[in-house]
């Protein structure tokens, strides 16, 4: 049992040392301030570059919104059937892979609405036109995204270029000075052939029999009384530098491009009609609005334990404990050297025999035996002190001891006689036995008789 207790205590001490070591060496990640150079456009983020205000407003206003934390491939499954609008805001922390872009194209072609709000929007072959973004100014590290005045310095509000559903109730919007401008040009012959091959390889219209359905009218020419259909991207808001809001059709779906995330951030959404424009853009299709959080680094963590303790030293401590347990299990009953005999340890106390004999003598009331054990040793040291033989008469021993000390010879002889009478069978009470032992010890102390080395060691161990 003592050996097991030692192992348990050792194990507890090691775990405690690991906890202390990990706690001391753990360095909490410092929260960096928001910056337009490295923004955080997540709907979980309440900072100036985040979009939590927009998400919470839509949710509290009765719109169906959710945070999409799965890969885009899930849009093609049962979960994606309920999603009407898929929203990607800003430059994502995780890039889109080619497989994810292909899945996104298939989902849009089946009738989904894709909203991309970024200064450098990805195209991924979703339009037959050449759509590029031209940046007018780049943010610096010292730019404060929380300062609306600094973000919109020398910026002229932009107005809708035509009345459409996306510009309903929108008078002007106020973008940031870092907003890019969308340029639309006809695609070259080489680009058209490449896009046709890409569409053929992706089979994005495989559910629409052989050909995609004709898109609905996008622009109504005001000069003609008869409505004419335009398949080109439609510009809704622009200024003299270029377009800010553009949309175009893709299969049965629709793609909307807004060239400045500042318009929907927590800081910029309150300026002019930015909020109204965000509502119009995100509610174009009735149904569930899904904000992409997967590419913002907020993907679903399958391990709840790891997710809960992420960013703390608990995971490192748990890994070290598991490693320690595996090491103990692997080394259990495993010999790393030649076999050695176990050391023999005498577990009996040096006074165990004396204590046992004393208890037996007390129970049997054999006080004569107790006196005999003590008196025999005292008589031996007295004879040695007197310089006579052990078997010498007690009167001679008492006289010689008295001659060399200040002890009365008659009292010493009387004490020796009483002890010998008790040993020879004279009845005695336990109080009398204790009195005789005290008197014998007093004689030894007066004479300065030293105890034997063994007795001294036993006395020291018993203390």
Secondary structure by P-SEA (a helix, b strand, c coil): caaaaaaaaaaaaaaaaaaaaaaaaccccccccccccccccccccccccccaaaaaaaaaaccbbbbbccccccccccccccccbbbbcccccccccaaaaaaaaaaaaabbbbbbbccccccccccccbbbbbbcccccccccccccccccccccbbbbcccccccccccbbbbcccbbbbbbbcccaaaaaaaaaaaaaaccccccccccccccccccccccccbbbbccccccccccccccbbbbbcccbbbbbbccccccccccccccaaaaaaaaaaaccccbbbcccccccccccccaaaaaacccaaaaaaaaaaaaaaaaaaacccccccccccccccccccaaaaaaaaaaaaaacaaaaaaaaaaaaaaaaaaaaacccccccaaaaaaaaaaaccccaaaaaaaaaaaaaaaacccccaaaaaaaaaaaaaaaaaacccccaaaaaaaaaac
